[in-house]
Amino acid sequence: MDPADGPLGAGRPEIGDNGAHIMTLGTILCPVDFSEQSQQALRWAGALAWRYNSRLVVLTAVDPLLARAARMRLGLDLAKVETEPELRLFVRSVLPDATGAPQALIEVGVGNASEVILRAAEREAADLLVLGTHGLGGFQKVLLGSTTEQVLRRTKKPVLAVPLNLGAQAVALDAAGPRFALSRIMVATDFSEPSAMACRWAGTLAGELGGSLLLIHVVAPLAVAPRWRSHVVEVDAERVRLARERLDAVLRDQPASVEHETAVSVGRPAESISSMAAERGVALIVMGLTGQSGQAIRPGSIAYRVLTLSHVPVLVVPSYEQETGVTAQAAQ
């Protein structure tokens, strides 16, 4: 696929003239470190790129100290001579060679992995980053794991974090094309602006990729001494009632064709979200990226905690007021 043939702008769901929600993803960036974890992340990225006719960029990073040592001692351009061919072989082992399959663009950067990823995301005007939550480790191929956390703390782009899951796969990709088994998508909202965009993403993906939508809110219990707990029971009950009303209002913006349900629970948010996802057979969790420090968006502690607890992919969506390099495109 010629990158110029892919959709332009986009990077968020839009509403078409017929009222349907439509997703367009111009460019998907997938950082890898050659691990099995990376294979699963690349499978997700390739399937989404095929489904949405997206430009797919696959990236890896070379440690600068190692690159310098190879150049000084061996006269070897490690990124060009060794890592780039290895990356091409890795991509060919995951992405099918078939008509219509995405033809990945290969990039090798030298430097700190998170810096390489964030610079590439801006340079390529990526609309979505897809990466694993853990990696190989070691001196040469440290890319995922702690790098994922660093990217999440600074990203202005939506990030799909894919854990290593040896059970049933939610995405299959072969010469026949991509197949998604997303029976239920959960979106956890705190009613913030990033959460509103996360709800739009979740509803649109549920409508286009199949599956129902589970919209939840977790009410954190008021922190009081045990002897005062009975006095706040009614307060918590009222907070639950108001949360249900707000969830019903959020549902009015979801595609009418998508089967949906809502749930409100009381407890620790991250743990409640993760346990509910496991109990209800959720295949994908979608959350807003809230919190800000200086000029960089930082994920809330709840979102990152969910990432560490979850056994299914988590899509984290930032506020688009902070987004740069992405232009909304009205769906036709």
C-alpha positions in Angstrom: 0.0 0.0 0.0 1.3 3.4 -0.9 1.3 5.5 2.3 -0.2 8.4 0.2 -3.2 6.2 -0.4 -4.1 5.9 3.3 -6.6 8.2 5.1 -5.4 11.6 5.9 -5.5 13.4 9.3 -8.0 11.7 11.6 -6.8 9.8 14.6 -10.1 10.0 16.3 -13.7 8.7 15.8 -16.0 11.1 13.8 -19.7 11.1 13.2 -20.8 10.7 9.6 -23.7 12.3 7.8 -25.9 9.3 8.7 -25.1 9.6 12.4 -22.9 6.5 12.4 -19.5 6.7 14.2 -16.6 6.2 11.9 -12.9 5.6 12.8 -10.1 6.7 10.6 -6.4 6.0 11.5 -4.0 7.6 9.1 -0.7 6.3 10.6 -0.1 3.6 13.2 3.3 3.4 14.9 4.4 0.1 16.4 7.7 0.0 18.4 9.1 -3.5 18.8 12.1 -5.2 20.5 11.9 -8.6 18.7 10.3 -10.4 21.7 7.2 -12.5 21.7 5.5 -9.6 23.4 6.4 -7.5 20.3 4.9 -10.1 18.0 1.6 -9.7 19.7 1.7 -6.0 19.6 2.7 -6.0 15.9 -0.2 -8.4 15.2 -2.6 -5.9 16.7 -1.0 -3.0 14.8 -1.0 -5.0 11.5 -4.7 -6.0 11.9 -5.8 -2.5 12.7 -3.7 -1.1 9.8 -5.3 -3.6 7.4 -8.8 -2.9 8.7 -8.5 0.9 8.5 -6.2 1.1 5.5 -3.6 2.8 7.6 0.0 3.6 7.0 2.0 1.3 9.3 5.4 2.2 10.7 7.4 -0.4 12.6 10.2 1.0 14.8 13.0 -0.3 16.9 15.8 1.4 18.9 19.5 0.7 19.3 21.2 1.7 22.5 23.6 4.6 21.7 26.5 3.2 23.7 26.3 -0.1 21.8 26.0 1.7 18.5 29.1 3.8 19.3 31.1 0.8 20.4 30.3 -1.0 17.2 31.3 2.0 15.1 34.6 2.6 17.0 35.8 -1.0 17.4 34.4 -2.6 14.2 33.6 0.3 11.9 30.1 -1.1 11.8 26.9 1.0 11.5 24.9 -1.3 13.8 21.6 0.3 13.0 22.0 0.0 9.2 23.9 -3.2 8.8 22.5 -5.5 11.5 19.4 -4.1 13.2 17.5 -3.0 10.1 17.7 -6.4 8.3 16.8 -8.1 11.5 13.7 -5.8 11.8 12.7 -6.6 8.3 12.8 -10.3 9.0 10.9 -9.9 12.2 8.1 -7.9 10.4 7.9 -10.6 7.7 7.5 -13.3 10.3 4.4 -11.6 11.7 2.7 -9.7 8.9 1.2 -11.9 6.1 2.4 -11.4 2.5 -1.0 -11.0 0.9 -2.9 -8.6 -1.3 -4.3 -5.9 0.8 -2.0 -6.6 3.8 -0.2 -3.5 5.2 3.3 -2.9 3.8 5.2 -1.8 6.9 7.7 1.1 6.7 10.8 0.2 8.7 12.6 2.6 11.0 15.6 2.1 13.3 16.5 4.9 15.7 19.6 5.3 17.9 19.0 6.6 21.4 16.9 6.2 24.5 14.0 4.0 23.6 11.2 6.2 24.9 12.8 9.3 23.3 13.1 7.5 19.9 9.4 6.4 20.1 8.1 9.9 21.1 10.1 11.6 18.4 8.9 9.1 15.8 5.3 9.6 16.9 5.6 13.3 16.2 7.6 13.0 13.0 5.3 10.4 11.5 2.1 12.2 12.8 1.1 8.9 14.3 -2.6 8.6 15.2 -2.1 5.5 17.4 0.9 3.8 19.1 0.7 0.1 19.6 3.3 -1.4 21.9 3.8 -4.2 24.4 3.8 -3.8 28.2 6.9 -5.9 28.8 10.0 -6.7 26.7 13.1 -8.8 26.4 15.4 -6.8 28.7 19.1 -7.0 28.2 21.6 -4.3 27.0 20.9 -4.3 23.3 17.1 -4.8 23.1 15.7 -2.9 26.1 12.6 -1.3 24.5 9.4 -2.3 26.3 8.4 -2.6 29.9 9.7 0.5 31.7 9.8 2.2 28.3 6.1 1.7 28.0 5.6 3.6 31.3 7.8 6.4 30.1 5.9 6.7 26.8 2.6 6.8 28.6 3.8 9.6 30.9 4.6 11.8 28.0 2.5 10.8 25.1 0.1 13.1 23.3 -1.1 10.2 21.2 -3.5 7.3 22.0 -1.5 4.3 23.1 -2.7 0.7 22.8 -0.7 -1.4 25.3 -0.7 -5.1 24.6 0.2 -7.6 27.4 1.7 -11.0 26.8 -1.4 -13.3 26.7 -0.9 -16.9 25.9 -4.6 -17.7 26.0 -7.3 -17.0 23.5 -6.3 -14.2 21.1 -8.6 -11.2 20.4 -6.9 -10.6 17.1 -6.0 -13.0 14.3 -4.0 -12.0 11.2 -3.2 -14.1 8.2 -3.5 -14.0 4.4 -7.3 -14.1 4.7 -7.2 -10.7 6.5 -7.7 -9.5 10.1 -10.2 -11.0 12.4 -11.2 -9.4 15.7 -12.8 -11.3 18.6 -13.8 -8.4 20.8 -16.9 -9.8 22.3 -17.0 -7.0 24.9 -15.2 -3.7 25.1 -15.0 -2.0 28.5 -14.7 1.8 28.8 -14.0 3.1 32.3 -15.0 6.8 32.7 -14.5 9.4 35.3 -16.6 11.8 33.3 -13.5 13.9 32.3 -12.8 15.2 28.8 -10.3 12.5 28.1 -12.8 9.9 29.3 -15.4 11.4 26.9 -13.0 10.8 24.0 -12.2 7.3 25.3 -16.0 6.6 25.3 -16.1 7.7 21.7 -13.2 5.4 20.8 -14.7 2.5 22.6 -18.2 2.9 21.1 -16.8 3.3 17.6 -14.5 0.2 17.8 -17.4 -1.8 19.2 -19.6 -0.8 16.3 -17.0 -1.4 13.6 -15.1 -4.5 15.0 -18.0 -6.2 16.6 -18.9 -6.8 20.2 -20.8 -5.1 23.0 -19.9 -2.1 25.1 -19.6 -2.1 28.9 -19.5 1.4 30.3 -18.4 1.6 33.9 -17.7 4.1 36.7 -16.1 3.3 40.0 -17.0 5.3 43.1 -14.1 5.4 45.5 -15.5 5.1 49.0 -15.0 8.1 51.3 -12.0 7.6 53.5 -13.3 7.9 57.1 -12.5 6.2 60.4 -14.3 2.8 60.8 -16.5 4.2 63.6 -17.8 6.8 61.2 -18.4 4.4 58.3 -22.1 4.0 58.9 -22.6 7.7 58.7 -21.4 7.9 55.1 -23.2 4.9 53.7 -26.1 7.1 52.5 -23.6 9.5 50.9 -21.9 6.7 48.9 -25.4 5.4 47.9 -26.2 8.9 46.5 -22.9 9.1 44.7 -23.7 5.7 43.0 -27.2 6.9 42.0 -25.7 10.1 40.5 -23.1 8.1 38.7 -25.7 5.9 37.1 -27.5 9.0 35.8 -24.3 10.3 34.3 -23.6 7.0 32.6 -27.1 7.0 31.1 -26.3 10.5 29.7 -23.0 9.3 28.2 -24.8 6.4 26.5 -26.8 8.9 24.5 -23.7 9.7 22.5 -22.9 6.1 21.7 -23.9 4.4 18.4 -27.5 3.1 18.6 -26.5 -0.1 16.8 -24.1 -1.1 19.6 -25.3 -3.4 22.3 -24.4 -1.8 25.6 -24.7 -2.0 29.4 -23.6 0.1 32.3 -22.2 -0.7 35.8 -21.3 1.3 38.8 -19.2 -0.2 41.6 -17.8 1.0 44.9 -14.1 0.3 45.6 -10.6 1.0 44.6 -10.8 2.1 41.0 -7.9 0.3 39.3 -8.6 -3.0 41.1 -12.3 -2.7 40.5 -11.8 -2.1 36.8 -9.4 -5.0 36.4 -11.5 -7.5 38.4 -14.7 -6.5 36.5 -12.9 -6.9 33.2 -11.9 -10.4 34.2 -15.3 -11.4 35.5 -17.2 -10.2 32.4 -14.9 -11.5 29.8 -13.7 -8.1 28.5 -11.3 -8.3 25.5 -10.3 -4.6 25.5 -10.2 -1.9 28.2 -10.4 1.8 27.1 -9.5 4.6 29.4 -8.9 8.4 29.2 -5.4 9.7 30.0 -5.9 12.3 32.7 -3.5 14.5 34.6 -1.0 17.0 33.5 2.4 18.3 34.6 4.0 21.2 32.9 3.6 20.8 29.1 3.5 17.0 29.2 0.4 14.9 29.7 0.9 12.4 32.5 -1.3 9.4 32.9 -3.3 9.2 36.1 -2.2 6.6 38.6 -5.4 4.7 38.0 -4.7 4.2 34.3 -1.2 3.0 34.9 -2.3 0.7 37.7 -4.9 -0.9 35.4 -2.1 -1.5 32.8 -0.1 -3.4 35.4 -3.0 -5.5 36.5 -4.8 -6.2 33.2 -4.4 -9.4 31.1 -6.1 -7.8 28.1 -5.0 -4.8 26.0 -5.6 -1.4 27.3 -6.2 1.6 25.0 -5.3 4.9 26.7 -6.7 8.0 25.1 -5.3 11.5 25.9 -7.2 14.8 25.8 -7.4 16.0 22.2 -7.0 19.6 23.4 -3.4 18.5 24.0 -3.0 16.7 20.7 -0.6 18.1 18.2 -0.1 16.9 14.6 -3.6 15.4 14.3 -6.4 17.0 12.4 -10.0 15.9 12.7 -11.4 14.8 9.4 -15.1 14.7 9.0 -16.4 11.3 7.9 -17.9 11.1 4.5 
